[in-house]
Amino acid sequence: LRNFFDISTTLNKSDNAQKKISVIMQKAKNTIGAERASLFILDEGAECLSTFISDCDKMPNTLSLHNGICSTSALSKEGIIVNDPYHNAKFNRAIDNITGFKTRSVLACPILRSDGSVLGVVEMLNKRKQNADADDQTSTEFVSKDLQTVKAFGQFAAITLENSRLKDMAQYGDCEIELSKWI
């Protein structure tokens, strides 16, 4: 709950959408105990997901919509949990090869606009054991509760992105926004 309250404060403080979403992603990552977090924006025209926010410096700028767990999540509009990705046919191992990061578990959740269309995808990697108590049986696997939590944080990101677009439309007009899509 504290992370949700912190986000609501952040949303009112900054005008920079990327900074706001970076805070949202960090809070989501910390809340569910993931090692890495990324947010990708859907570009249907180019048939790819564009990297908007990522913890990884070596993350490619775009990911094809034709393979990968995030792409599957975007196309199906469903959240996906894969706790053994190297044995999942949809997992894109090339990203681990490029980044040098070993993925042990993946949570991918689509970000939906207010009209229900897909805006992007949130990805969380490698669930960490959060409590070291001997009596606590916490797992290093993502669970449905984690997916529900990421969906909630994803709504903050969707609102931020949509508000940023509306602000740009008010400032530059709709023609400029449409032109930037084509460019």
The 8 nearest C-alpha neighbors of each residue, nearest first, counted from 0:
[[1, 3, 2, 4, 5, 30, 6, 26],
 [0, 2, 4, 3, 5, 6, 26, 30],
 [1, 3, 5, 0, 4, 26, 6, 30],
 [4, 2, 0, 6, 5, 1, 7, 152],
 [5, 3, 1, 7, 6, 2, 0, 8],
 [6, 4, 2, 8, 3, 7, 1, 9],
 [7, 5, 9, 3, 8, 4, 10, 2],
 [6, 8, 4, 10, 9, 5, 3, 11],
 [7, 9, 5, 6, 11, 10, 12, 4],
 [10, 8, 6, 12, 11, 7, 5, 19],
 [11, 9, 7, 8, 12, 6, 19, 13],
 [10, 12, 9, 8, 13, 7, 14, 6],
 [13, 11, 9, 10, 8, 14, 19, 7],
 [14, 12, 15, 11, 10, 9, 19, 18],
 [13, 15, 16, 12, 19, 11, 10, 18],
 [14, 16, 18, 13, 17, 19, 163, 20],
 [17, 15, 19, 18, 20, 14, 163, 159],
 [16, 18, 20, 19, 15, 21, 52, 51],
 [19, 17, 21, 15, 16, 20, 22, 13],
 [20, 18, 16, 22, 21, 17, 10, 23],
 [19, 21, 23, 17, 22, 18, 156, 24],
 [20, 22, 18, 24, 19, 23, 17, 25],
 [21, 23, 25, 19, 20, 24, 26, 18],
 [24, 22, 20, 26, 21, 25, 27, 6],
 [23, 25, 27, 21, 22, 26, 28, 20],
 [26, 24, 28, 22, 27, 23, 29, 21],
 [25, 27, 29, 23, 24, 28, 2, 30],
 [28, 26, 24, 30, 25, 29, 152, 23],
 [29, 27, 25, 33, 26, 30, 31, 32],
 [28, 30, 32, 26, 27, 31, 25, 33],
 [31, 29, 27, 28, 32, 26, 2, 33],
 [30, 32, 29, 28, 145, 33, 27, 148],
 [33, 31, 29, 127, 30, 126, 28, 129],
 [32, 34, 126, 28, 125, 35, 127, 124],
 [35, 33, 125, 124, 126, 127, 32, 36],
 [36, 34, 124, 33, 123, 54, 28, 37],
 [35, 37, 123, 122, 54, 53, 28, 24],
 [38, 36, 53, 122, 52, 121, 54, 39],
 [37, 39, 121, 52, 51, 120, 122, 50],
 [38, 40, 50, 120, 49, 119, 51, 48],
 [41, 39, 119, 49, 48, 118, 51, 42],
 [40, 42, 48, 119, 118, 43, 47, 49],
 [43, 41, 47, 44, 45, 48, 46, 40],
 [42, 44, 46, 45, 41, 47, 48, 64],
 [45, 43, 46, 42, 47, 181, 180, 41],
 [44, 46, 43, 47, 42, 48, 63, 41],
 [47, 45, 43, 64, 44, 42, 63, 48],
 [48, 46, 63, 64, 62, 42, 45, 61],
 [47, 49, 41, 62, 40, 61, 39, 42],
 [50, 48, 61, 40, 39, 60, 51, 47],
 [49, 51, 39, 60, 61, 52, 38, 40],
 [50, 52, 39, 38, 49, 40, 53, 37],
 [53, 51, 38, 37, 50, 21, 39, 54],
 [54, 52, 37, 55, 36, 38, 51, 50],
 [53, 55, 35, 36, 37, 56, 52, 58],
 [54, 56, 53, 57, 58, 98, 35, 37],
 [55, 57, 58, 54, 53, 98, 59, 52],
 [56, 58, 98, 55, 59, 97, 99, 60],
 [57, 59, 55, 56, 98, 60, 53, 94],
 [60, 58, 61, 57, 62, 50, 94, 97],
 [61, 59, 50, 49, 58, 62, 51, 48],
 [62, 60, 49, 48, 59, 50, 47, 63],
 [63, 61, 48, 47, 49, 64, 59, 60],
 [62, 64, 47, 65, 66, 48, 46, 61],
 [63, 65, 47, 70, 46, 66, 62, 48],
 [64, 66, 63, 70, 67, 46, 47, 71],
 [67, 65, 64, 70, 63, 89, 91, 68],
 [66, 68, 91, 90, 89, 70, 69, 71],
 [67, 69, 71, 70, 90, 89, 72, 107],
 [70, 68, 72, 71, 107, 67, 73, 120],
 [71, 69, 64, 73, 67, 72, 68, 74],
 [70, 72, 68, 74, 69, 73, 75, 67],
 [71, 73, 69, 77, 75, 70, 74, 76],
 [74, 72, 70, 76, 71, 109, 75, 69],
 [73, 75, 71, 72, 76, 70, 64, 77],
 [74, 76, 77, 72, 73, 71, 78, 70],
 [77, 75, 73, 72, 74, 109, 117, 78],
 [78, 76, 75, 72, 79, 109, 108, 73],
 [77, 79, 108, 107, 72, 109, 146, 80],
 [80, 78, 107, 106, 72, 77, 108, 81],
 [79, 81, 106, 105, 82, 141, 107, 78],
 [82, 80, 105, 84, 83, 104, 106, 79],
 [81, 83, 104, 140, 84, 105, 80, 103],
 [84, 82, 81, 85, 86, 104, 103, 87],
 [83, 85, 87, 86, 81, 90, 82, 104],
 [86, 84, 87, 83, 90, 92, 88, 103],
 [85, 87, 84, 83, 88, 90, 89, 81],
 [88, 86, 84, 89, 85, 90, 83, 81],
 [87, 89, 90, 86, 85, 84, 91, 67],
 [90, 88, 67, 87, 68, 66, 91, 71],
 [89, 91, 67, 68, 88, 87, 84, 92],
 [90, 92, 67, 93, 94, 89, 66, 68],
 [93, 91, 94, 95, 90, 96, 85, 67],
 [92, 94, 96, 91, 95, 97, 98, 90],
 [93, 95, 97, 96, 92, 98, 91, 58],
 [96, 94, 100, 98, 99, 92, 97, 93],
 [95, 97, 93, 94, 99, 98, 92, 100],
 [98, 96, 94, 95, 99, 93, 57, 58],
 [97, 99, 95, 57, 100, 96, 94, 58],
 [98, 100, 96, 95, 97, 101, 94, 57],
 [99, 101, 95, 98, 102, 96, 97, 94],
 [102, 100, 95, 103, 99, 96, 98, 125],
 [103, 101, 104, 125, 100, 124, 95, 84],
 [102, 104, 125, 83, 101, 84, 82, 105],
 [103, 105, 82, 125, 124, 81, 102, 83],
 [106, 104, 124, 81, 80, 123, 82, 125],
 [105, 107, 80, 123, 122, 79, 124, 81],
 [108, 106, 122, 79, 69, 78, 121, 72],
 [107, 109, 78, 121, 120, 72, 79, 150],
 [110, 108, 120, 73, 76, 119, 72, 111],
 [111, 109, 119, 120, 118, 153, 117, 157],
 [110, 112, 117, 118, 115, 116, 109, 113],
 [113, 111, 115, 114, 116, 118, 117, 157],
 [112, 114, 115, 111, 116, 157, 158, 161],
 [115, 113, 112, 116, 111, 117, 118, 161],
 [116, 114, 112, 111, 113, 117, 118, 76],
 [117, 115, 112, 111, 114, 118, 113, 76],
 [118, 116, 111, 119, 110, 112, 73, 109],
 [119, 117, 111, 110, 41, 112, 40, 116],
 [118, 120, 40, 41, 110, 39, 117, 109],
 [119, 121, 109, 39, 110, 108, 38, 73],
 [122, 120, 38, 108, 107, 37, 109, 39],
 [121, 123, 107, 37, 106, 36, 38, 120],
 [122, 124, 36, 106, 35, 105, 33, 107],
 [123, 125, 105, 35, 104, 33, 34, 126],
 [126, 124, 104, 103, 34, 33, 127, 102],
 [125, 127, 33, 139, 32, 140, 141, 124],
 [128, 126, 139, 32, 33, 129, 125, 34],
 [127, 129, 139, 130, 138, 137, 126, 131],
 [130, 128, 127, 32, 131, 137, 138, 139],
 [131, 129, 132, 128, 137, 135, 136, 133],
 [130, 132, 133, 129, 135, 128, 137, 134],
 [133, 131, 135, 134, 130, 136, 137, 129],
 [132, 134, 135, 131, 136, 130, 137, 128],
 [135, 133, 132, 136, 131, 137, 130, 138],
 [136, 134, 132, 133, 137, 130, 131, 138],
 [135, 137, 138, 134, 133, 132, 130, 131],
 [138, 136, 135, 128, 130, 139, 129, 131],
 [137, 139, 140, 128, 136, 141, 127, 126],
 [138, 140, 126, 128, 127, 141, 137, 125],
 [141, 139, 138, 126, 82, 142, 104, 125],
 [140, 142, 126, 145, 80, 82, 139, 106],
 [141, 143, 145, 144, 140, 146, 80, 106],
 [142, 144, 146, 145, 147, 141, 80, 148],
 [145, 143, 147, 146, 142, 148, 141, 149],
 [146, 144, 148, 143, 142, 147, 31, 141],
 [145, 147, 143, 149, 144, 148, 150, 142],
 [148, 146, 150, 144, 145, 149, 143, 151],
 [147, 149, 145, 151, 146, 150, 144, 152],
 [148, 150, 152, 146, 151, 147, 153, 145],
 [151, 149, 153, 147, 148, 152, 146, 154],
 [150, 152, 148, 154, 153, 149, 147, 155],
 [153, 151, 149, 155, 154, 150, 27, 148],
 [154, 152, 150, 156, 151, 155, 110, 149],
 [153, 155, 157, 151, 156, 152, 158, 150],
 [154, 156, 158, 152, 153, 157, 159, 151],
 [155, 157, 153, 159, 154, 158, 20, 160],
 [158, 156, 154, 160, 159, 155, 161, 110],
 [157, 159, 161, 155, 156, 160, 162, 154],
 [158, 160, 156, 162, 157, 161, 163, 155],
 [159, 161, 163, 157, 162, 158, 156, 164],
 [162, 160, 164, 158, 163, 159, 157, 165],
 [163, 161, 165, 159, 164, 160, 158, 166],
 [164, 162, 160, 166, 161, 165, 159, 167],
 [163, 165, 167, 161, 162, 166, 168, 160],
 [166, 164, 168, 162, 167, 163, 169, 161],
 [165, 167, 163, 169, 164, 168, 162, 170],
 [168, 166, 170, 164, 165, 169, 171, 163],
 [169, 167, 172, 165, 173, 171, 166, 170],
 [170, 168, 166, 167, 172, 171, 165, 173],
 [169, 171, 167, 168, 172, 166, 165, 173],
 [172, 170, 168, 167, 169, 175, 173, 176],
 [173, 171, 168, 174, 169, 175, 170, 176],
 [172, 174, 168, 176, 175, 177, 171, 169],
 [175, 173, 177, 176, 172, 178, 171, 168],
 [174, 176, 178, 173, 177, 172, 171, 179],
 [177, 175, 179, 173, 178, 174, 180, 168],
 [178, 176, 174, 180, 179, 175, 173, 181],
 [177, 179, 175, 181, 180, 176, 174, 182],
 [178, 180, 182, 176, 181, 177, 175, 174],
 [181, 179, 177, 178, 182, 176, 175, 44],
 [182, 180, 178, 179, 177, 44, 176, 45],
 [181, 179, 180, 178, 177, 176, 175, 44]]
